[in-house]
């Protein structure tokens, strides 16, 4: 299982990205965490924004396509995405594979 995480400007954007990924079967699940405070460098200044965190659960076979979908549909000039492989139970791995058109 791979968790791809990004931040969004608001809940509607996060929901839209989540639905697009789910409908395309590039993710089996989306977790949205509202009200994250982000501080970051942008164009020579330190900015502070309230954002929403979106985490999508996917498989390695779909990671490139999922990154492309998020990049294409995200409103930010630079949608920062991170991903990590996570351990899970055999049942959860089977569910992930089934819901994303697995082998």
C-alpha atoms as a printed R data frame, in Angstrom:
    type eleno elety resid chain resno       x      y       z
1   ATOM     1    CA   UNK     A     1   0.000  0.000   0.000
2   ATOM     2    CA   UNK     A     2   1.187  3.480  -0.840
3   ATOM     3    CA   UNK     A     3  -0.106  6.648   0.797
4   ATOM     4    CA   UNK     A     4   0.102  9.704  -1.462
5   ATOM     5    CA   UNK     A     5  -0.417 12.924   0.491
6   ATOM     6    CA   UNK     A     6  -0.972 16.499  -0.627
7   ATOM     7    CA   UNK     A     7  -2.534 19.641   0.786
8   ATOM     8    CA   UNK     A     8  -5.479 21.509  -0.697
9   ATOM     9    CA   UNK     A     9  -6.824 25.027  -0.217
10  ATOM    10    CA   UNK     A    10 -10.208 23.815   1.012
11  ATOM    11    CA   UNK     A    11 -12.496 20.864   1.619
12  ATOM    12    CA   UNK     A    12 -14.264 21.112  -1.747
13  ATOM    13    CA   UNK     A    13 -10.998 20.820  -3.675
14  ATOM    14    CA   UNK     A    14  -9.881 17.869  -1.524
15  ATOM    15    CA   UNK     A    15 -13.231 16.124  -2.067
16  ATOM    16    CA   UNK     A    16 -13.043 16.739  -5.815
17  ATOM    17    CA   UNK     A    17  -9.545 15.293  -6.075
18  ATOM    18    CA   UNK     A    18 -10.540 12.330  -3.903
19  ATOM    19    CA   UNK     A    19 -13.627 11.579  -6.018
20  ATOM    20    CA   UNK     A    20 -11.639 11.854  -9.262
21  ATOM    21    CA   UNK     A    21  -9.024  9.399  -7.957
22  ATOM    22    CA   UNK     A    22 -11.673  6.981  -6.673
23  ATOM    23    CA   UNK     A    23 -13.768  7.125  -9.845
24  ATOM    24    CA   UNK     A    24 -10.657  6.427 -11.937
25  ATOM    25    CA   UNK     A    25  -9.874  3.465  -9.621
26  ATOM    26    CA   UNK     A    26  -6.433  4.953  -8.978
27  ATOM    27    CA   UNK     A    27  -7.110  4.931  -5.237
28  ATOM    28    CA   UNK     A    28  -9.176  2.699  -3.005
29  ATOM    29    CA   UNK     A    29  -9.664  5.243  -0.233
30  ATOM    30    CA   UNK     A    30  -9.190  8.918   0.526
31  ATOM    31    CA   UNK     A    31  -8.704 10.455   3.952
32  ATOM    32    CA   UNK     A    32  -9.289 14.184   4.358
33  ATOM    33    CA   UNK     A    33  -8.067 16.075   7.409
34  ATOM    34    CA   UNK     A    34  -9.427 19.615   7.651
35  ATOM    35    CA   UNK     A    35  -7.859 22.653   9.282
36  ATOM    36    CA   UNK     A    36  -4.144 22.045   8.900
37  ATOM    37    CA   UNK     A    37  -1.952 25.104   9.400
38  ATOM    38    CA   UNK     A    38   0.899 25.168   6.879
39  ATOM    39    CA   UNK     A    39   3.908 27.472   7.034
40  ATOM    40    CA   UNK     A    40   6.173 27.463   3.995
41  ATOM    41    CA   UNK     A    41   8.627 29.457   1.889
42  ATOM    42    CA   UNK     A    42   7.032 30.872  -1.275
43  ATOM    43    CA   UNK     A    43   8.572 33.498  -3.555
44  ATOM    44    CA   UNK     A    44  11.058 34.696  -0.960
45  ATOM    45    CA   UNK     A    45   8.611 34.984   1.927
46  ATOM    46    CA   UNK     A    46   7.367 32.771   4.724
47  ATOM    47    CA   UNK     A    47   3.651 32.200   4.188
48  ATOM    48    CA   UNK     A    48   1.033 30.770   6.525
49  ATOM    49    CA   UNK     A    49  -2.206 29.229   5.267
50  ATOM    50    CA   UNK     A    50  -4.989 27.054   6.593
51  ATOM    51    CA   UNK     A    51  -5.229 24.010   4.343
52  ATOM    52    CA   UNK     A    52  -6.754 20.545   4.130
53  ATOM    53    CA   UNK     A    53  -4.626 17.383   3.973
54  ATOM    54    CA   UNK     A    54  -5.629 14.707   1.480
55  ATOM    55    CA   UNK     A    55  -4.179 11.185   1.694
56  ATOM    56    CA   UNK     A    56  -4.947  8.667  -1.057
57  ATOM    57    CA   UNK     A    57  -4.383  4.916  -0.654
58  ATOM    58    CA   UNK     A    58  -3.076  3.295  -3.835
59  ATOM    59    CA   UNK     A    59  -0.799  0.588  -5.277
60  ATOM    60    CA   UNK     A    60   2.631  1.019  -6.849
61  ATOM    61    CA   UNK     A    61   1.140  0.178 -10.252
62  ATOM    62    CA   UNK     A    62  -1.062  3.297 -10.066
63  ATOM    63    CA   UNK     A    63   1.312  5.768  -8.440
64  ATOM    64    CA   UNK     A    64   2.438  7.522 -11.635
65  ATOM    65    CA   UNK     A    65  -1.114  7.886 -12.940
66  ATOM    66    CA   UNK     A    66  -2.354  9.113  -9.546
67  ATOM    67    CA   UNK     A    67   0.411 11.729  -9.351
68  ATOM    68    CA   UNK     A    68  -0.505 12.895 -12.866
69  ATOM    69    CA   UNK     A    69  -4.202 13.148 -11.943
70  ATOM    70    CA   UNK     A    70  -3.470 15.208  -8.828
71  ATOM    71    CA   UNK     A    71  -1.032 17.430 -10.709
72  ATOM    72    CA   UNK     A    72  -3.553 17.997 -13.513
73  ATOM    73    CA   UNK     A    73  -6.587 18.750 -11.332
74  ATOM    74    CA   UNK     A    74  -4.933 20.566  -8.401
75  ATOM    75    CA   UNK     A    75  -5.397 24.362  -8.351
76  ATOM    76    CA   UNK     A    76  -1.955 25.143  -6.880
77  ATOM    77    CA   UNK     A    77   0.922 26.164  -9.156
78  ATOM    78    CA   UNK     A    78   3.035 23.625  -7.288
79  ATOM    79    CA   UNK     A    79   0.970 20.887  -5.644
80  ATOM    80    CA   UNK     A    80   3.503 19.270  -3.332
81  ATOM    81    CA   UNK     A    81   2.934 15.529  -3.149
82  ATOM    82    CA   UNK     A    82   4.713 13.024  -0.962
83  ATOM    83    CA   UNK     A    83   4.251  9.280  -0.902
84  ATOM    84    CA   UNK     A    84   5.399  6.379   1.170
85  ATOM    85    CA   UNK     A    85   4.999  2.643   1.122
86  ATOM    86    CA   UNK     A    86   3.188  1.474   4.255
87  ATOM    87    CA   UNK     A    87   2.733 -1.961   5.746
88  ATOM    88    CA   UNK     A    88  -0.798 -3.268   6.107
89  ATOM    89    CA   UNK     A    89  -2.717 -6.440   6.811
90  ATOM    90    CA   UNK     A    90  -3.202 -9.074   4.104
91  ATOM    91    CA   UNK     A    91  -6.953 -8.364   4.117
92  ATOM    92    CA   UNK     A    92  -6.405 -4.637   3.596
93  ATOM    93    CA   UNK     A    93  -3.891 -5.331   0.820
94  ATOM    94    CA   UNK     A    94  -6.405 -7.606  -0.913
95  ATOM    95    CA   UNK     A    95  -9.130 -4.933  -0.586
96  ATOM    96    CA   UNK     A    96  -6.784 -2.294  -2.044
97  ATOM    97    CA   UNK     A    97  -5.939 -4.537  -4.978
98  ATOM    98    CA   UNK     A    98  -9.582 -5.427  -5.632
99  ATOM    99    CA   UNK     A    99 -10.783 -1.816  -5.500
100 ATOM   100    CA   UNK     A   100  -8.042 -0.569  -7.823
101 ATOM   101    CA   UNK     A   101  -8.380 -3.268 -10.460
102 ATOM   102    CA   UNK     A   102  -5.681 -5.467  -9.005
103 ATOM   103    CA   UNK     A   103  -3.761 -8.329 -10.519
